[in-house]
Amino acid sequence: MRRVCAHALFAAGALGLGLLVAVQAWRLRAIDELVAAVAQARTGASPDAVPEARLAHALALAGAGNYDGAATAYKELTGAADEAGAAPADAAGAALRLAALYDLGNLNLRTALAAGEQEAIRSLPLIELAKHSYREVLHADPLDWDARYNLERALWLAPEFDDGAEAVDRPSGPRERAATTMQGSQGDLP
């Protein structure tokens, strides 16, 4: 009886471990397909339907200096969730969207910085687009320090002034001096 229980327990353990190995082999195969699609997209070939490969293709376009192609590819990656009206349901899709938004902001900021000081007026819209991308990333993930740093840098390049708030805080005319009626207080400082 003991021997039968021991063999049954061993068979169940072997079956469980065999099932675990099969699941891991299936995941490894999926990862290999993903790596092949990303490698194909990085070479400049047409991206596959895999979103990670499309992101790699956009990165390759940005690295090659193709601003229009890279911006279009990033917008396609971020626009899939915007068309649906909400963020992607799965965590991988949301992380991919945030990566594409961050990279789009970097692309806009680098292009603005590459234009130089002579083209500062023309690069302001690119800086504003970069700030918008970084703010979207920070709205979804407030702890993203890279996006925070880049937003700070973009704000340093194109500061935003809120003149309306300053006008409300300050009185418009000269300040009125009132004498106090409290005992023991002086009107003027020494």
C-alpha positions in Angstrom: 0.0 0.0 0.0 2.8 2.4 0.8 4.5 1.6 -2.4 1.4 2.3 -4.4 0.9 5.7 -2.7 4.5 6.6 -3.2 4.3 5.8 -6.9 1.0 7.7 -7.3 2.5 10.7 -5.5 5.6 10.5 -7.7 3.5 10.2 -10.9 1.4 13.2 -9.9 4.5 15.3 -9.2 6.1 14.3 -12.5 2.9 15.1 -14.4 2.7 18.5 -12.7 6.3 19.3 -13.4 5.9 18.1 -17.0 2.9 20.5 -17.4 5.0 23.3 -16.0 7.8 22.6 -18.5 5.2 22.6 -21.4 3.8 26.0 -20.3 7.3 27.5 -20.1 8.3 26.0 -23.5 5.2 27.7 -25.0 6.1 31.0 -23.4 9.7 30.7 -24.6 8.4 30.1 -28.1 6.2 33.2 -27.9 9.2 35.2 -26.6 11.4 34.0 -29.5 8.7 35.0 -32.0 8.6 38.5 -30.4 12.4 38.8 -30.4 12.4 37.9 -34.1 9.7 40.4 -34.9 11.5 43.2 -33.0 14.8 42.4 -34.7 13.1 42.5 -38.1 11.5 45.9 -37.2 14.8 47.3 -36.1 16.4 46.6 -39.4 13.9 48.9 -41.0 11.6 46.3 -42.5 7.9 46.8 -42.3 6.7 46.2 -38.7 4.7 43.1 -37.8 1.3 43.3 -36.1 3.1 42.8 -32.8 2.9 46.1 -30.9 6.4 45.7 -29.5 7.8 45.3 -33.0 6.0 48.5 -34.0 7.6 50.3 -31.1 11.0 49.0 -32.2 10.3 50.1 -35.7 9.4 53.6 -34.5 12.7 53.7 -32.4 14.6 52.7 -35.5 13.0 55.4 -37.6 13.8 58.0 -34.9 17.4 56.8 -34.7 17.7 57.1 -38.4 16.5 60.7 -38.3 13.1 60.2 -39.9 11.0 62.5 -37.7 7.8 62.2 -39.7 7.8 58.4 -39.9 8.7 58.0 -36.2 6.1 60.5 -35.1 3.4 58.7 -37.2 4.5 55.3 -35.8 4.4 56.6 -32.2 1.0 58.2 -32.7 -0.4 55.0 -34.1 0.8 53.2 -30.9 -0.7 55.8 -28.6 -3.8 56.4 -30.7 -5.1 52.9 -30.5 -6.1 53.5 -26.9 -7.3 57.1 -27.6 -9.7 55.9 -30.3 -11.3 53.5 -27.9 -11.8 56.3 -25.4 -9.9 54.6 -22.6 -6.5 53.1 -21.7 -5.7 49.6 -22.8 -7.2 46.9 -20.6 -4.0 44.9 -20.1 -1.0 46.1 -18.2 1.4 45.3 -21.2 -0.7 47.4 -23.5 -0.7 50.3 -21.0 3.0 50.1 -20.5 3.6 50.0 -24.2 1.4 53.1 -24.7 3.3 55.0 -21.9 6.7 54.0 -23.5 5.4 55.3 -26.9 4.2 58.5 -25.3 7.5 59.0 -23.5 9.5 58.3 -26.7 7.3 60.7 -28.7 8.0 63.4 -26.2 11.7 62.7 -26.4 11.5 62.8 -30.2 9.8 66.2 -30.2 12.2 67.6 -27.6 15.3 66.3 -29.4 14.1 67.7 -32.7 13.4 71.1 -31.0 16.9 71.1 -29.4 18.5 70.1 -32.7 17.1 73.2 -34.4 19.2 75.4 -32.2 18.7 78.9 -30.9 18.2 80.4 -34.3 15.0 78.5 -34.8 13.7 78.9 -31.3 10.4 80.3 -32.4 9.8 77.5 -34.8 10.7 74.9 -32.2 8.2 76.1 -29.6 5.3 73.9 -31.0 7.6 70.9 -30.7 8.4 71.7 -27.1 4.7 72.1 -26.3 4.0 68.7 -27.9 6.8 67.2 -25.8 5.4 68.8 -22.6 1.9 67.4 -23.5 3.4 63.9 -24.0 5.3 64.0 -20.7 2.2 65.2 -18.9 0.1 62.3 -20.2 2.8 59.9 -19.0 2.8 61.5 -15.6 -1.0 61.5 -15.5 -0.9 57.7 -15.9 2.2 57.1 -13.8 3.1 60.0 -11.4 6.2 58.2 -10.3 8.0 58.2 -13.7 11.0 60.2 -12.8 12.4 60.2 -16.4 9.2 61.9 -17.7 9.4 64.3 -14.7 12.9 65.3 -15.5 12.2 65.7 -19.2 9.1 67.8 -18.5 11.2 70.0 -16.2 13.7 70.4 -19.0 11.0 71.3 -21.5 9.5 73.8 -19.0 12.9 75.3 -18.6 13.1 75.8 -22.4 9.6 77.1 -22.8 8.3 78.3 -19.4 4.6 78.8 -18.8 3.5 81.9 -17.1 0.1 82.3 -15.5 -0.4 86.1 -15.5 -4.0 85.8 -14.3 -3.1 84.2 -11.0 -0.5 86.9 -10.2 -2.9 89.7 -10.9 -5.5 88.3 -8.5 -3.0 87.9 -5.6 -1.6 91.4 -5.8 -3.7 94.4 -4.9 -4.0 96.9 -7.8 -3.4 100.2 -5.9 -1.2 101.4 -3.1 -1.5 99.7 0.2 -3.5 101.4 2.8 -1.9 101.8 6.2 -4.1 101.4 9.2 -3.3 102.3 12.7 -3.9 99.6 15.3 -5.9 100.1 18.4 -4.2 97.2 20.3 -2.5 98.1 23.5 1.2 97.5 23.6 1.9 97.4 19.9 3.9 99.7 17.9 2.9 101.1 14.5 6.4 101.0 13.0 9.2 98.6 13.2 12.6 99.9 14.5 
